[in-house]
Amino acid sequence: MRDINKFRGCLTGGAAGDALGYAVEFMGERQIFQQFGSNGITEYSLTGGIALFSDDTQMSLFTADGLLMSAEDGENADITENIALCYRDWYITQTRRFPAEYTGKHSGLLEIPELFSPRAPGMTCLSAIEHGADGTIESPLNNSKGCGGVMRVAPIGLYFSGSKVGTDTSDMLGAKAAALTHGHELGYIPAAALVHIVRAVGESDISLINAVNESISAVERLFPDAGETSRMTRLLHNAAELAYSDTDELNAIHRLGEGWVAEETLAIAVYCSLKHESDFDKALIASVNHKGDSDSTGAVTGNILGAFLGYDAIPDKYKRSLELHGLIIRIADKLYNTPLPV
């Protein structure tokens, strides 16, 4: 069953983790703890009174708009192509000034001036989209497994939650959306797993660990011939084991990686979400205070735990000052109110 609290929680949580981590994304751990104290960054670092998010949230919003565009197109919609179209529109916001000129079908997000702001966009995303954003699993554009594919696909899990569409279909759509720009098996398989987790916790009262275990089974079933699937599933199993152990949090994250590549981003997010599954604040703080890709690990942690716990469980400190918070809520509500895919 759909729950608007979980829709709002997933998108707001993702943006919150992104914004918290964006301030420390390129810092080493010594610098983080020297600047912010022994607990690291625990509050937004504001710019002009606003907690800015990165390209992760920008692209997630454009993913959501591609889904909404598909709902308007009806049953014959090409969802993957609409998402690609919206990514090409996101590229406009990174390379032109507002207001930009464009013709034909386009994302309504091109009307939002605040989105016309480069926020450390990934070079793989920029390059792939410049060349059309038309990569597929069968015909990859490149061999990248950067986290730019996984960090933007959570809206797909929301869109299909509560629908009659099988989870294999929505999981594969997550992989296809990531493969538009990231061609390595580990560039798109983690995206399928994240979509599965978000959908599972968004449409039912499943436990978080069961949702993670389901996602592992799903990608093993969907990608039986992929040589790298086992690496990702081992990382997710390791993340769960570490979450239920007494291992120091930072050491646990080090054992999972730094998050610059997709499977490590997802594993760190799963670890932090399971470790603090009833405490959004502690999970988000753990997810960003490390030497890796802090905004992406924060964003995916926020997506997962926001969908699991819901918007009401997100502390107010993450809602106040969050950039475009009203827009994020409106898009979440539109996804929730969109007729269920059939």
Secondary structure, DSSP 8 states (H G I E B T S, - for coil): ---HHHHHHHHHHHHHHHHHHHTTTT--HHHHHHHH-TT---S---BTTBB---HHHHHHHHHHHHHHHHHHH-TT--HHHHHHHHHHHHHHHHHS-SS----SS--GGGG-GGG-S--S--HHHHHHHHTTS---SSS-S----BTTTGGG-HHHHHHHTTSSS-HHHHHHHHHHHHHTT--SHHHHHHHHHHHHHHHHHHHS---HHHHHHHHHHHHHHH-TT-TTHHHHHHHHHHHHHHHTS---HHHHHHHH--SSBHHHHHHHHHHHHHHTTT-HHHHHHHHHSSSS-HHHHHHHHHHHHHHHH-GGGS-GGGTTTBTTHHHHHHHHHHHHHS----
